[in-house]
Amino acid sequence: MVSQLRALPGGSLPAPLAGEVRNHPMLRAIEGTVQVFTSQHRTFFTNVMVQAMRMAEQGMPVLVVQFLKGGLNQGPQQPIQMGQNLTWIRCQSPECISAPAIAPTTQAALTALWQHTQTVVNEGKYGLVVLDELSLAIDFGLIKENELLTLLKKRPPHVEVILTGPQMPESLLAVADQVTEFRRNYVV
């Protein structure tokens, strides 16, 4: 990167810098953060979707994963492509999940979605991954908290992760770079 900054107008580099990459005290690789959006009640975080769409519009590959939403035949094998850079997937279940007791087929679909999510995060294919209502899936006992913590710690450094949902575990709040808590929901 420093060599790109020091390139001459013709595209060539001065002899001492050709083929050499130096560390510069003011330049660092961009590191992804962990953001948490939580509230006391189950709600839709519009600002998270706006952020995801804005980043996708700027050219960053974005994945939105809705763990507890179903009904659209939109599992990992049938993602919805929203624009060029935003991929949206849901649990391959005929209904939304609203309680810990779920059918075995729904549990299998949720497990497959979680495994797919772990794989794509570790591959580093997406610059931003939104994990919608994952805290509720943890609270219901459908996804293990320690698996998510491991994923966050071992993800590629450029991958930014946004976690949403109520009842966010303290361990996730502790590893977050930013926590946004919505305290009031206005209903018209």
C-alpha positions, 0 to 999 in steps of 0.5 A: 500500500505504501508503495502504491502511495509513492508511485511516480506519475508514470506508474513506476517506483523509485529504485529503492522502493521497487518490490519493497513494502514498508510499514508506515506508522500512519497506515494500517489494515482496516479491521472489522468490528463487532457491533451489538444492537439490542433492546428489551423487546423483540424489534426490527433494527432499521438502522442496521439494515440501512447500514448493511445496504449502504456498505453494499452500495459502496462495494462491500460484500454483505450477508444478512442472516435472519435466524428466527425468520422463516416462511420464504423458502430462502435458506442457504441454498436459495439466498435472495440477492438484493442488488449486487453486493447484499445477500440475504438468507433465512432459516429454511423453515415454513414458519418463524421461530418464536419459542424454544420448543421447535420441530426437529425439521426446524431445528435441523434447518436452523443448525444448517443455517448456523453451520453455513454462517460459520463457514462463510464468516471463516472464509472471509467472503463478506466484509459485513455479516449481520446476524439478526436475532442471534441473541434470541436463538442463544436465549432459546438454547438453539445456538451455543453462546460459546460457538458464537464467541469462538467465531467472533474471536477466530474470524478473519480480521477484515470481517465486521459483524453486527449482532442484533436481538433482545437479551444479549448475553453479557459475554457478547456485550463484553467482546463488542466494539460498540453496543447500541441499546434501544430503550424505547419503542414507539408504536403508532 
